[in-house]
Amino acid sequence: MADEEEPVDPKVQLEEDCKPQCVKSLLAYQACAERIQNDETGEAHCTGQYFDYYACIDKCAAPKLFAALK
């Protein structure tokens, strides 16, 4: 029992592999973060761009992940 390896979550690697396909969304998020960096009101945010970036990663990784789980 001690020789058994811990299972590896393939999702982490699949997401890393998909990040290069989502550069446009990442750049939009980074541009937004830079724009609001000096916002003193606390009302500005980049939530939309953040979710767009991770939605792109999820859309790329999900089919590969579910194919591996079947």
C-alpha positions in Angstrom: 0.0 0.0 0.0 2.9 2.4 0.7 4.3 1.9 -2.8 1.1 3.3 -4.5 1.5 6.6 -6.2 -0.8 9.5 -5.6 -3.3 10.0 -8.4 -2.5 12.9 -10.6 -5.2 15.4 -11.6 -5.0 15.7 -15.4 -7.0 19.0 -15.2 -4.0 21.0 -14.0 -1.8 20.0 -17.0 -4.7 20.3 -19.5 -5.4 23.9 -18.3 -1.7 24.8 -18.6 -1.7 23.3 -22.2 -4.7 25.5 -23.1 -3.4 28.8 -21.8 -1.5 29.6 -25.0 -4.8 29.4 -26.9 -6.3 32.1 -24.6 -3.7 34.8 -24.9 -6.2 37.3 -26.3 -8.4 37.0 -23.2 -5.3 37.2 -20.9 -4.1 40.4 -22.6 -7.6 41.9 -22.2 -7.5 41.0 -18.5 -4.0 42.4 -18.0 -4.9 45.6 -19.9 -7.9 46.1 -17.6 -5.9 45.4 -14.5 -3.4 48.0 -15.6 -6.1 50.6 -16.3 -7.7 50.3 -12.9 -4.5 49.9 -10.9 -4.7 53.5 -9.6 -8.5 53.5 -9.0 -9.1 55.0 -5.6 -12.8 54.5 -5.6 -12.7 50.7 -5.4 -15.5 50.5 -7.9 -13.5 49.5 -11.0 -12.9 45.8 -11.5 -11.9 43.3 -14.2 -14.2 40.5 -13.2 -15.6 40.1 -16.7 -12.2 39.8 -18.3 -11.0 37.4 -15.6 -14.0 35.1 -16.2 -13.6 35.4 -20.0 -10.0 34.2 -19.6 -10.9 31.2 -17.5 -14.0 30.4 -19.7 -11.6 30.1 -22.6 -9.3 27.8 -20.7 -12.3 25.7 -19.5 -13.7 25.5 -23.0 -10.4 24.2 -24.3 -9.7 21.8 -21.5 -13.1 20.3 -20.8 -13.4 18.0 -23.9 -10.0 16.6 -23.3 -10.6 16.1 -19.6 -13.9 14.3 -20.1 -12.4 12.2 -22.8 -9.7 11.1 -20.3 -12.2 10.3 -17.6 -14.4 8.0 -19.7 
